[in-house]
Amino acid sequence: MDLLSIILCGIGLAMDASAVSIAKGMSLSKEHINEYAIKLGLAFGFFQGAMPLAGYFIGSHFAKYITSIDHWIAFILLSIIGINMIRESKEKDEDASVVHSISWKVILVLAIATSIDALAVGITLAFLRVNVWLATGLFALITFVLSFICVKLGKKLGSLFQAYAERLGGIILIVLGIKILIEHLFF
């Protein structure tokens, strides 16, 4: 696997985290955008690098158990968080003084949910004789950068759709969960 292939794989793996970053960025207040862009970028980048590294070292024995349910785990986690965002947006309509923040617990759940597929990629890295440290480091860096940018992009989009930003973000997470489920069940 050459460097360009590793970079393209890293971009592909980062797409779920980027979509979630846009969704979360849409609902954040302007004064918290930089803080959460960094937090989300670090969490998503860390797990996007750590999961393939774990997959590489754990090997194919564990993969057969995860690959049969990884899409369900991602679907359930993203749907629960999306539904919660929609519910919170309705509560905000009733109480406009609520300040939105994202707990570390939610950030970690999102980071794990969007990086589960990277575990299987790590297993394949062992068979491709690739420098696993270079590959996982690039996966982490690419995901950090894209997530950081997408949180900020989400804020820009959120100001256009201010009244519906958090609902739209929740819907995006649910749709992303459905997309992951469909891809694994039918393709």
Secondary structure, DSSP 8 states (H G I E B T S, - for coil): --HHHHHHHHHHHHHHHHHHHHHHHHHS-GGGHHHHHHHHHHHHHHHHHHHHHHHHHH-HHHHHHHTTTHHHHHHHHHHHHHHHHHHHHHHHHH-TT------HHHHHHHHHHHHHHHHHHHHHHHHHT--HHHHHHHHHHHHHHHHHHHHHHHHHHHHHTGGGHHHHHHHHHHHHHHHHHHHHHH-
